[in-house]
Amino acid sequence: MTPNTVPGSTPSLAHGPLTGMRVLDLATLFAGPLAATMLGDFGAEVIKVEHPAKPDPSRGHGPSKDGIGLWWKLLGRNKRVMTLDLSKRGGQATLLRLARTADVIVENFRPGTLEKWDLGWEELSTANPRLVLARVTGFGQFGPYAHRPGFGTLAEAMSGFAAITGEPDAPPVLPPFGLADSIAGLATAYAVLAALTARDRTGEGQVIDMALIEPILTVLGPQPLWYDQLGHVQPRTGNRSANNAPRNTYRTSDGSWVAVSTSAQSVAERLMDLVGRPELAGEPWFATGAGRAGHADVLDEAVGTWIARHTRTEVLEAFDKAEAAVAPVSDVRDVMTDPQYAALDSVTTVDDPELGPLRMQNVLFRLSATPGAIRWAGRPHGADTDAVLGELGLSGAEIHTLRSEGAL
């Protein structure tokens, strides 16, 4: 999708499904801002509000180029950016003025922080009864852990994810990226749309209480149900599955890796034909996924031996011909050249005035009639402050006063 130019005074995505929605993004690192990004990708006008002296830390996370953080270019895309110190009276009054024009506010301060600034739900909903306030925290707005600082790593540990990840005789494994934050970002965007749909019926906004520890617990599947009914605790099994086999990663003759899945019985049978071990498909235990999982050593040996004799290209071609399920274990270099990703434009190019052409992930999904788009990448800190406040009706003198007071 071709991005538009750098934003003017009133940027919009004319045919986006969320065109006309205004979102104030007060959040940092990473779930709340990601939710706002996803809303902006499909037409919402997102105004990123950052502290004048302490911008969103994502601007400095990870590698940078020419002193400009690259993660921010992704997370800050399609957002207008302004500064506001919410601990100061002028900043608080200005936020309430902004809230009157907004549909959604996304924040991730510790519970009680907005209230301390006289910007809690009571004040915000009084200013705008139709407002939806999405509150994203580590542990939710109440309960014994609500006051604790919360990060995705803690959610990945507490949810049960780390406990089932890794080899059986090795330590639990944490993901090397923001998994819990990303899942919570998706969930928050979904929650916002659900709350806005309810508002269409009732005319009233509401509060969304999103805890990082909950969405990742949901995507882990039926573990609580298994434990409740059977006392079953899912163990670490490495790349294997307790529900089917063969399911693993295997090394090819040219040193590459491929991943194989046989969740369907017919695929497992075709795979045994492909690797020259059709007799295994005739074994009584082969008829169920659990039975195959119980004989994973035998099946891994059969599949792994065959794959080890062939190059990655040969393996992928043979699996495709046999209608067996396989995928290369790709790193980002492979992703950038993969023909399927290229066909989908999953990694697209965005023209950025600071760094030139940037390649980044495209919008999350394709809509046939009202597609989303990346209009611009993350903008410099405070770049749109004066424009946003001017549109709000503040005079140059009022903006100057706020800046001299340290509120901007």
HELIX and SHEET records of a PDB file:
HELIX    1   1 ALA A   31  ASP A   41  1                                  11    
HELIX    2   2 PRO A   57  GLY A   60  5                                   4    
HELIX    3   3 LEU A   70  LEU A   75  1                                   6    
HELIX    4   4 ARG A   89  THR A  101  1                                  13    
HELIX    5   5 THR A  113  LYS A  116  1                                   4    
HELIX    6   6 TRP A  121  ALA A  127  1                                   7    
HELIX    7   7 GLY A  152  MET A  158  1                                   7    
HELIX    8   8 ALA A  162  ILE A  164  5                                   3    
HELIX    9   9 LEU A  179  THR A  202  1                                  24    
HELIX   10  10 PRO A  215  VAL A  219  1                                   5    
HELIX   11  11 GLN A  223  LEU A  230  1                                   8    
HELIX   12  12 GLN A  265  LEU A  274  1                                  10    
HELIX   13  13 PRO A  278  GLY A  282  5                                   5    
HELIX   14  14 PRO A  284  ALA A  287  5                                   4    
HELIX   15  15 GLY A  289  ALA A  293  1                                   5    
HELIX   16  16 ALA A  296  ALA A  308  1                                  13    
HELIX   17  17 ARG A  312  ALA A  322  1                                  11    
HELIX   18  18 VAL A  332  THR A  337  1                                   6    
HELIX   19  19 PRO A  339  LEU A  344  1                                   6    
HELIX   20  20 THR A  385  GLU A  391  1                                   7    
HELIX   21  21 GLY A  396  SER A  404  1                                   9    
SHEET    1   A 6 LYS A  79  THR A  83  0                                        
SHEET    2   A 6 GLU A  45  GLU A  50  1                                        
SHEET    3   A 6 ARG A  22  ASP A  25  1                                        
SHEET    4   A 6 VAL A 104  GLU A 107  1                                        
SHEET    5   A 6 VAL A 132  THR A 137  1                                        
SHEET    6   A 6 VAL A 207  ALA A 211  1                                        
SHEET    1   B 2 SER A  64  LYS A  65  0                                        
SHEET    2   B 2 ILE A  68  GLY A  69 -1                                        
SHEET    1   C 3 ASN A 248  ARG A 251  0                                        
SHEET    2   C 3 TRP A 257  VAL A 260 -1                                        
SHEET    3   C 3 VAL A 326  PRO A 328 -1                                        
SHEET    1   D 2 VAL A 347  ASP A 352  0                                        
SHEET    2   D 2 GLY A 356  GLN A 361 -1                                        
END                                                                             
